[in-house]
Amino acid sequence: MDIITSLQFFKRDFILTIKKYREVIPFIKKNQLWNGFLDYSWVTKFLMIIGILVSLKFTGVFNDFFNQTSQQGISFNTLGNLVGNTIDEGYDLFKMSGFKYAILILSEVVIFHFARKTLEVLTGEKADATFNTFIQAQVRMFKVVLFAYVMETLTTILVGVGLSILGIGVVKPVFSFVIQCFFLGFVIIDNYNEIFHMSIKQSFKYTRQYTGVSIGIGIVVYVLMLLPVLGAFLAPLLAAVTATITMYELDKRDDSLEEVFVENAF
């Protein structure tokens, strides 16, 4: 595939992904994808862990707010400080190396449920969502996150060195952002690929064919995770549904899954 064709596919996939994001909330409401989510006795425990992990970071912010209001009373100034400090803490938290991947690991229960429920709606076939299947998915998520984190780090370093040699190191932050978004998107898309029994290596190779989807998913995940507390839940949920819908549509259009099955057969 030549560069022009690759760019055309990238543009097609990226635009499709962003459009699908706009359709996700109505899709979730129409098909009531939340049904059965809280039926898993283990869901609450994972959500509590996420809540505790994220809320600890904001304890200092709320403590300062209550101290300030006890001395000065509630005013627009103190409320403004609360909002501003909360946003700053959320941004600093997300910038922490590896924290975004930690959130995805803890959010696997959300990704697992909504990806499979979405595929059930699209195919009309019951997806395997047993506890044992979830445990396998959770273990795989650890492996995928480790793979993505290492690959993101190495790729960022190599690209940075290359840009410096070319004398255009000023654009490093842009490339670093795009690389982060790609691997964030890959971690989400892998949940879809896993359903079709791809290995992590096959999943990564397959996802690279749809770089536009991966980057599109990753950008929205990145932005949503900047939202304090709520973003840690919304980002993986919306991404899981969007990735499943988008990849399923592209698979049908390109017959690309058939190539993977043929490859697995040999």
Beta strands, then each sheet from edge to edge (+ up, - down):
end
